[in-house]
């Protein structure tokens, strides 16, 4: 028995009971994981419950009525009673798990209340009331919150996401002015109006306001009338500069082949070439993009399981942070200034690319990592992910319903928890580089597959080989694409060269997607809905148990093969009992000898 064991056994009960604190490691801090999961589950359940609450009951409740608060108050009271009960049990029993459950219940209470409050505010917004009850022609004041992209609705050429500032629900007869509104609306416009929209600017828009037929946006505004778009205020200067950089980059990519025009903007900014609405300068006439080829390429990417490459994710931020960190080290810049430079680079990248929920997750996690770097601490991916999810869902409760945020968080969780063990196991039979690629792909898909089943009931069977084949060129093409985006506004010749180099890497992706995605057995139909997602989780858990059992069996066989002759290597109940009996007899013999003396 060594010294550490003596210390633990001879310590008072309070110190011995806190031995788990001595074994705690920051690199595997799981404490916030159950809290984040409880918050997410509560928020999502509250959204679903609110949506299933009979709409007629919600319509009949007047604004400001006390009855509207019965549901959140009831949920809050129940959760608080449960939390207090668990805290009392933890105080009396001094059980560590009871405290964890109490914190999870408290955060579940917070998640449910914020979700119901957000849904209630959205339901009682004047724009939502008008679209739900009357609808028809109206005027709104709105600020553009996202770049203009191609329309997914027939008879319209582009769509723009805006945040309302006010609405005039009665345009005929009554003149009661604009009412304040903060609803998110998706605007559909004809080609002649697409070029008038600029991100960050404020407009007066006229059209038909209605409830959305699909998508995450709750309301649609279909522009119509004599002059439906009137600009009231310009956007901030930095928004104008960013928009100019983006337009210059797209003008550069128009000089590439069709695959480069589609894939280079998608890999760099998260917007496929066919989704960008060209706002070309006067006199510029670009060659048309083959829409059939673009649609086929997008479908093949999806079927081959590499569609995630066409969205901005944490990989962009990691590569940018590593480049900035190395540059600061070369110039011997202090750690705090380096962290500030990394955070600034994160913010600039988030402004340059297309806004999405995965970008939000990556930005917040990156800023947390930069803060840890400034304090001289190692960044902890799991803890940063849990705090990111917790803070985001409290401030933006609708994120719990976002597939993009869920996919991004699930991929990071899988890679943090399982990339190491899978890579270690795969490294026994594969080269190190290939083993790491396989580990990252498999780990990311462990938790994203159930979410993908909820979105589309099919399994991509060739996603692992597809990701392995394109992995060598992803980072290279991403970096050159970002460099082309950064210098397109001032050095178009250099940006053109960099974009062409990036398109050489995306050509490899295009060939892989066309080859693997075109196979008839690239995807397998799967049961849809929650049942299909649970079935995937069950199969993954069974496979994990089988792999662990086989690995343990192989390890035992290997240990038996290398054990010394005539000696037992390992431990069993019989061996432990024999050792204990020998030590007991020896102790009793020594005690008897001392007594006789």
C-alpha positions in Angstrom: 0.0 0.0 0.0 1.6 3.3 -1.1 1.8 6.6 0.7 -1.1 8.2 -1.3 -3.3 5.3 -0.2 -2.3 5.7 3.4 -3.2 9.4 3.2 -6.6 8.7 1.8 -7.5 5.9 4.3 -6.1 7.8 7.3 -7.8 11.1 6.3 -10.9 12.3 8.1 -14.2 11.5 6.5 -14.7 15.0 5.1 -11.4 14.8 3.2 -11.8 11.2 2.1 -15.3 12.0 0.8 -13.8 14.8 -1.2 -11.3 12.5 -2.9 -13.3 13.0 -6.2 -12.3 16.6 -6.2 -8.6 15.7 -6.1 -9.1 13.5 -9.2 -11.0 16.2 -11.1 -9.2 17.3 -14.3 -10.1 20.4 -16.2 -9.5 18.7 -19.5 -12.4 16.3 -18.9 -14.8 18.6 -17.1 -18.3 17.1 -17.6 -20.0 19.1 -14.9 -21.9 21.4 -17.2 -22.9 18.8 -19.7 -26.0 17.5 -17.8 -27.0 21.2 -17.1 -26.8 22.1 -20.7 -28.8 19.0 -21.8 -31.5 19.7 -19.2 -31.8 23.3 -20.3 -32.0 22.4 -24.0 -34.6 19.6 -23.3 -36.7 22.0 -21.2 -36.6 24.8 -23.7 -37.5 22.5 -26.6 -40.3 20.8 -24.7 -41.7 24.3 -23.8 -41.7 25.4 -27.4 -43.5 22.2 -28.5 -46.0 22.5 -25.7 -46.7 26.1 -26.6 -47.2 25.2 -30.3 -49.6 22.5 -29.3 -51.6 24.8 -27.0 -54.9 25.3 -28.8 -54.6 28.4 -30.9 -58.2 29.5 -30.3 -57.4 29.8 -26.6 -54.4 32.0 -27.3 -56.4 34.2 -29.6 -59.1 34.8 -27.1 -56.7 35.9 -24.4 -56.3 39.7 -24.5 -52.9 41.3 -24.4 -51.7 41.9 -20.8 -54.3 39.5 -19.3 -53.2 37.6 -16.2 -54.5 34.4 -17.7 -51.7 34.5 -20.3 -49.2 34.1 -17.5 -50.8 31.0 -15.9 -48.8 28.5 -17.9 -45.3 30.0 -17.2 -46.2 30.6 -13.5 -47.4 27.1 -13.1 -44.3 25.6 -14.7 -42.1 27.9 -12.6 -43.8 26.9 -9.4 -43.5 23.2 -10.1 -39.9 23.4 -11.1 -39.0 25.5 -8.0 -40.7 23.0 -5.7 -38.8 20.1 -7.2 -35.5 22.1 -7.0 -36.1 23.0 -3.3 -37.0 19.4 -2.5 -33.8 18.1 -4.1 -31.7 20.8 -2.4 -33.2 19.7 1.0 -32.4 16.1 0.3 -28.8 17.1 -0.7 -28.4 19.1 2.5 -29.5 16.2 4.7 -27.8 13.3 2.9 -24.7 15.3 1.7 -25.0 13.5 -1.6 -23.0 15.0 -4.4 -25.4 13.8 -7.1 -28.4 15.6 -5.4 -26.7 18.9 -5.9 -26.2 18.2 -9.6 -29.9 17.3 -10.0 -30.9 20.5 -8.2 -28.8 22.6 -10.6 -30.2 20.8 -13.6 -33.8 21.3 -12.4 -33.1 25.0 -11.8 -31.7 25.4 -15.3 -34.6 23.5 -16.7 -36.9 25.9 -15.0 -35.0 28.8 -16.5 -35.1 27.2 -20.0 -38.8 26.6 -19.8 -39.7 30.1 -18.6 -37.5 31.9 -21.2 -38.9 29.7 -24.0 -42.5 30.4 -23.0 -41.8 34.1 -22.6 -40.2 34.3 -26.1 -43.1 32.4 -27.7 -45.7 34.6 -25.9 -43.9 37.8 -27.0 -43.8 36.5 -30.6 -47.5 35.5 -30.5 -48.6 38.8 -29.2 -46.5 40.9 -31.5 -48.7 43.3 -33.6 -47.3 41.9 -36.9 -48.1 38.4 -35.9 -51.6 39.4 -34.8 -52.2 41.2 -38.1 -51.0 38.3 -40.2 -53.0 35.8 -38.1 -56.3 37.6 -38.0 -56.5 39.9 -41.0 -53.5 39.8 -43.2 -53.5 41.5 -46.6 -51.7 44.7 -47.8 -49.7 46.6 -45.1 -46.7 48.7 -44.6 -43.7 48.0 -42.3 -40.5 49.6 -41.3 -37.7 47.0 -41.2 -33.9 46.7 -40.9 -32.2 44.1 -43.2 -30.5 41.5 -41.0 -29.0 39.1 -43.7 -27.6 39.3 -47.2 -29.9 39.0 -50.3 -30.0 35.4 -51.6 -32.0 33.6 -54.3 -35.7 32.9 -53.6 -37.1 29.5 -52.8 -40.6 30.7 -53.6 -42.0 30.6 -57.1 -42.8 34.0 -58.8 -40.1 35.8 -56.7 -36.4 36.2 -57.5 -34.8 36.9 -54.1 -35.5 36.7 -50.4 -34.3 39.0 -47.6 -34.5 38.4 -43.8 -35.4 41.6 -41.9 -36.3 42.6 -38.3 -39.4 44.8 -38.1 -39.3 48.2 -36.3 -42.9 49.1 -36.8 -46.1 48.1 -38.7 -49.1 50.0 -40.0 -51.8 47.3 -39.7 -54.6 49.5 -41.2 -53.7 51.1 -44.5 -57.2 51.9 -45.8 -59.3 54.5 -44.0 -57.8 54.6 -40.5 -54.6 56.5 -39.9 -53.4 55.4 -36.5 -49.7 55.4 -37.3 -47.1 52.7 -37.0 -47.2 50.3 -34.1 -43.9 49.0 -32.6 -42.9 45.5 -33.7 -39.8 43.4 -33.3 -40.9 40.3 -35.4 -38.5 38.5 -37.7 -39.9 38.5 -41.3 -38.7 36.9 -44.6 -39.3 39.3 -47.5 -39.8 38.0 -51.0 -39.2 40.4 -53.9 -39.0 40.6 -57.6 -35.7 41.0 -59.5 -36.1 44.8 -60.0 -36.1 45.3 -56.2 -33.3 42.9 -55.2 -30.5 45.3 -55.8 -32.1 48.0 -53.6 -31.5 46.0 -50.3 -28.4 46.5 -48.3 -27.6 44.8 -45.0 -28.1 47.1 -42.0 -30.2 49.7 -43.9 -33.7 50.6 -42.9 -36.6 50.5 -45.4 -40.3 51.1 -45.6 -41.9 48.1 -47.3 -45.3 47.5 -48.7 -46.8 44.1 -49.4 -48.9 41.2 -48.1 -48.0 40.1 -44.6 -48.9 36.5 -43.9 -47.9 33.5 -41.8 -45.0 31.5 -43.2 -45.9 28.3 -44.9 -42.6 26.6 -44.1 -39.2 27.5 -42.7 -38.1 28.9 -39.3 -39.2 32.4 -40.1 -42.7 33.0 -38.6 -43.9 35.6 -41.1 -43.6 36.3 -44.8 -43.9 39.7 -46.6 -44.6 39.4 -50.3 -43.7 42.8 -51.9 -46.3 44.3 -54.2 -47.6 47.7 -55.1 -46.4 50.7 -57.0 -43.3 51.5 -55.0 -42.9 48.8 -52.3 -39.3 49.5 -51.4 -38.3 52.9 -50.0 -34.9 53.3 -48.2 -35.2 55.4 -45.1 -31.7 55.1 -43.6 -28.3 53.8 -44.6 -26.6 51.0 -42.8 -23.5 51.4 -40.6 -20.3 52.1 -42.5 -18.7 48.8 -41.6 -21.7 47.0 -43.1 -21.2 48.9 -46.3 -17.6 48.0 -46.4 -18.3 44.3 -45.8 -21.0 44.2 -48.5 -18.5 45.7 -50.9 -16.0 43.0 -50.1 -18.5 40.3 -50.5 -19.7 41.6 -53.9 -16.1 41.9 -55.1 -15.5 38.3 -54.1 -18.5 37.1 -56.0 -17.5 39.0 -59.1 -14.1 37.3 -58.9 -15.7 33.8 -58.6 -17.8 34.5 -61.6 -14.6 34.1 -63.7 -14.2 30.5 -62.5 -15.7 27.3 -64.0 -19.1 26.2 -62.9 -17.9 24.0 -60.1 -15.7 26.8 -58.8 -18.6 29.3 -59.0 -20.7 27.0 -57.0 -18.3 25.5 -54.4 -15.7 28.2 -53.7 -18.3 30.7 -52.3 -20.0 27.8 -50.4 -16.8 26.6 -48.8 -15.6 30.2 -48.0 -18.8 32.0 -47.0 -21.5 29.4 -46.6 -23.4 30.6 -49.7 -23.5 28.4 -52.8 -22.9 30.2 -56.1 -26.5 29.5 -57.3 -28.0 31.1 -54.2 -26.2 34.4 -54.6 -28.2 37.2 -56.2 -25.7 39.0 -58.4 -25.6 42.8 -58.0 -23.1 43.5 -60.8 -21.8 47.0 -61.5 -23.1 48.9 -64.6 -21.7 47.4 -67.9 -20.7 44.1 -66.3 -22.3 41.0 -67.9 -21.4 37.7 -66.4 -21.9 34.3 -68.0 -25.0 32.5 -66.7 -24.6 29.6 -64.3 -25.9 26.2 -65.3 -28.8 25.8 -62.9 -29.2 22.1 -63.7 -25.6 21.3 -62.9 -25.7 23.4 -59.7 -28.8 21.6 -58.4 -27.3 18.2 -59.3 -24.0 19.0 -57.6 -25.8 20.1 -54.4 -27.8 16.9 -54.4 -24.7 14.8 -54.9 -22.9 16.5 -52.0 -25.9 15.8 -49.8 -26.1 12.1 -50.8 -22.4 11.6 -50.3 -22.5 13.0 -46.7 -20.2 16.0 -47.2 -22.8 18.8 -47.4 -21.5 20.2 -44.2 -18.5 21.5 -46.1 -20.7 24.1 -47.7 -21.4 25.8 -44.4 -19.1 27.9 -42.3 -18.2 26.0 -39.1 -15.7 25.9 -36.3 -13.0 24.7 -38.8 -12.8 28.2 -40.3 -12.4 29.8 -36.9 -9.8 27.2 -35.8 -7.6 27.8 -38.9 -7.9 31.5 -38.6 -7.0 31.5 -34.8 -4.0 29.2 -35.5 -2.7 31.6 -38.2 -3.1 34.6 -35.9 -1.5 32.9 -33.0 1.5 31.8 -34.9 2.0 35.2 -36.4 1.8 36.8 -32.9 4.4 34.3 -31.6 6.7 35.1 -34.4 6.5 38.8 -33.6 6.8 38.1 -29.8 3.5 39.7 -29.0 2.3 39.3 -25.4 -0.3 36.7 -24.7 -3.1 39.3 -23.8 -2.6 41.2 -27.1 -2.5 37.9 -29.0 -5.8 36.9 -27.5 -7.3 40.2 -28.4 -6.1 39.8 -32.0 -7.6 36.3 -32.1 -11.0 37.6 -30.8 -10.9 40.5 -33.3 -10.2 38.0 -36.2 -13.2 35.9 -35.0 -15.5 38.9 -35.1 -14.3 40.0 -38.5 -14.8 36.5 -39.9 -18.3 36.2 -38.4 -19.2 39.5 -40.1 -17.8 38.5 -43.5 -19.5 35.1 -43.8 -23.2 34.4 -44.2 -25.0 34.6 -40.8 -26.1 31.2 -39.5 -26.6 29.4 -36.2 -23.5 27.3 -36.7 -21.5 30.5 -37.1 -23.0 31.8 -33.8 -22.0 28.7 -32.0 -18.4 28.8 -33.4 -18.0 32.5 -32.6 -19.1 32.2 -29.0 -16.9 29.2 -28.4 -14.0 30.9 -30.1 -14.4 34.0 -27.9 -14.5 31.8 -24.8 -11.3 30.1 -25.9 -9.6 33.5 -26.6 -10.6 34.6 -23.1 -9.0 31.5 -21.6 -5.9 32.1 -23.7 -5.6 35.7 -22.4 -5.8 34.3 -18.8 -3.1 31.8 -19.5 -5.4 28.8 -19.3 -5.9 25.9 -21.7 -9.2 26.1 -23.6 -11.6 23.3 -22.6 -13.7 22.4 -25.6 -16.4 20.5 -23.7 -16.8 23.1 -21.0 -16.8 25.9 -23.6 -19.5 24.1 -25.6 -21.7 23.6 -22.6 -21.4 27.2 -21.5 -22.1 28.3 -25.1 -25.2 26.3 -25.3 -26.4 27.4 -21.9 -25.9 31.1 -22.5 -27.3 31.0 -26.1 -30.5 29.2 -25.1 -31.2 31.6 -22.3 -30.7 34.7 -24.4 -32.1 33.3 -27.6 -34.6 30.5 -26.6 -35.6 29.9 -30.2 -32.2 28.4 -30.9 -33.4 25.2 -29.2 -35.5 24.5 -32.3 -32.7 25.2 -34.8 -31.4 22.3 -36.7 -28.2 24.2 -37.6 -27.4 24.9 -34.0 -28.2 21.4 -32.9 -26.0 19.8 -35.7 -23.1 22.1 -34.9 -23.2 21.4 -31.2 -23.7 17.7 -31.6 -20.8 17.4 -34.0 -18.5 19.2 -31.6 -19.7 17.1 -28.7 -19.0 13.9 -30.5 -15.6 15.0 -31.6 -14.6 16.1 -28.1 -15.8 12.9 -26.4 -15.0 10.1 -28.9 -12.5 11.3 -31.4 -9.6 10.4 -29.2 -10.7 6.8 -28.3 -11.8 6.1 -31.9 -8.5 7.4 -33.2 -6.6 5.3 -30.8 -8.5 2.2 -31.7 -8.3 2.9 -35.5 -4.6 3.6 -35.2 -3.9 -0.1 -34.5 -4.9 -1.1 -38.0 -4.6 2.1 -40.0 -1.9 4.8 -40.6 -2.0 7.6 -38.1 -3.2 10.3 -40.6 -6.1 8.1 -41.9 -7.0 7.0 -38.4 -7.4 10.6 -37.3 -9.6 11.4 -40.3 -11.8 8.3 -39.7 -12.0 9.2 -36.0 -13.1 12.8 -36.6 -15.7 11.8 -39.1 -17.2 8.9 -37.0 -17.1 11.0 -33.8 -18.9 13.9 -35.5 -21.6 11.6 -36.9 -22.4 9.8 -33.7 -24.7 12.5 -32.5 -25.5 14.3 -35.8 -27.0 11.2 -37.4 -30.2 11.2 -35.3 -30.7 14.9 -36.0 -30.2 14.2 -39.7 -32.8 11.5 -39.6 -35.3 14.0 -38.1 -34.5 16.3 -41.1 -34.5 13.7 -43.8 -35.1 9.9 -43.3 -32.1 8.4 -44.9 -28.6 7.4 -43.9 -25.5 8.4 -46.0 -23.6 5.2 -46.2 -20.5 6.6 -47.9 -19.9 9.6 -45.8 -16.8 8.3 -44.1 -14.9 7.4 -47.3 -16.1 10.7 -48.9 -14.8 12.8 -45.9 -11.5 10.9 -46.0 -11.0 11.6 -49.7 -11.8 15.3 -49.5 -10.0 16.0 -46.1 -6.6 16.7 -47.6 -7.9 19.6 -49.7 -10.5 21.1 -47.4 -8.2 23.2 -45.2 -6.1 24.3 -48.2 -9.1 25.4 -50.2 -10.7 27.2 -47.2 -7.6 29.2 -46.4 -7.1 30.3 -50.0 -10.8 31.1 -50.3 -10.6 33.3 -47.2 -7.5 35.0 -48.6 -9.3 35.7 -51.8 -12.3 37.2 -49.9 -10.0 39.4 -47.9 -8.2 41.0 -50.9 -10.9 40.9 -53.6 -11.8 44.6 -53.0 -8.3 45.9 -53.3 -6.2 43.4 -55.3 -8.6 41.7 -57.7 -5.8 40.0 -59.7 -4.4 38.4 -56.6 -7.9 37.4 -55.4 -8.5 35.8 -58.8 -5.4 33.7 -58.5 -6.3 32.6 -55.0 -9.8 31.8 -56.0 -8.5 29.7 -58.9 -6.2 27.8 -56.5 -9.2 27.2 -54.2 -11.2 25.9 -57.1 -8.5 23.3 -57.8 -9.3 21.9 -54.3 -13.0 22.1 -54.7 -12.6 20.2 -58.0 -11.5 17.2 -55.9 -14.6 17.6 -53.8 -16.8 17.8 -56.9 -15.3 14.6 -58.4 -15.7 12.7 -55.1 -19.3 14.0 -54.7 -20.3 13.1 -58.3 -18.7 9.6 -58.0 -19.9 8.6 -54.5 -23.2 10.6 -54.5 -24.2 9.2 -57.8 -24.2 5.6 -56.6 -27.6 4.0 -56.1 -26.4 2.7 -52.7 -24.9 5.9 -51.4 -28.0 6.4 -49.1 -30.3 4.0 -47.4 -33.9 4.8 -46.5 -34.7 4.9 -42.8 -37.7 5.4 -40.6 -38.5 9.0 -40.1 -39.4 11.0 -37.0 -38.4 10.4 -33.4 -38.7 6.6 -33.8 -36.0 6.7 -36.5 -33.7 8.9 -34.5 -34.1 6.6 -31.4 -33.4 3.6 -33.5 -30.1 5.1 -34.7 -29.1 5.9 -31.2 -29.9 2.4 -30.1 -27.8 0.9 -32.9 -24.9 3.2 -32.1 -25.0 2.2 -28.5 -25.1 -1.5 -29.4 -22.1 -1.1 -31.7 -20.2 0.8 -29.0 -20.8 -2.0 -26.5 -19.7 -4.6 -29.0 -16.5 -2.7 -29.9 -15.7 -2.2 -26.2 -16.3 -5.9 -25.5 -14.1 -7.1 -28.4 -11.4 -4.6 -27.5 -11.4 -5.8 -23.9 -11.2 -9.4 -25.0 -8.3 -8.7 -27.4 -6.5 -6.8 -24.7 -6.8 -9.7 -22.2 -5.6 -12.2 -24.8 -2.6 -10.0 -25.6 -1.8 -9.6 -21.9 -2.0 -13.4 -21.4 0.3 -14.0 -24.3 3.1 -11.7 -22.9 2.8 -12.7 -19.2 5.9 -14.3 -17.5 5.9 -18.1 -17.3 4.5 -19.5 -14.0 3.0 -16.2 -12.9 -0.5 -15.0 -13.2 -0.8 -11.6 -14.8 -4.0 -9.7 -14.0 -6.5 -9.7 -11.2 -9.5 -11.8 -10.2 -11.7 -12.2 -7.1 -9.8 -15.4 -6.2 -6.4 -13.8 -6.4 -7.6 -10.7 -4.4 -9.1 -12.9 -1.7 -5.9 -15.0 -1.4 -3.8 -11.8 -1.1 -6.1 -10.4 1.5 -6.0 -13.7 3.5 -2.2 -13.8 3.4 -2.0 -10.2 4.6 -4.5 -10.9 7.4 -2.6 -13.9 8.7 0.7 -12.0 8.6 -0.9 -9.1 10.5 -2.3 -11.4 13.2 1.0 -13.3 13.5 2.9 -10.1 14.1 0.3 -8.9 16.6 0.5 -12.2 18.6 4.2 -12.1 18.6 4.2 -8.6 20.0 1.7 -9.6 22.7 3.8 -12.5 23.8 6.8 -10.4 24.1 
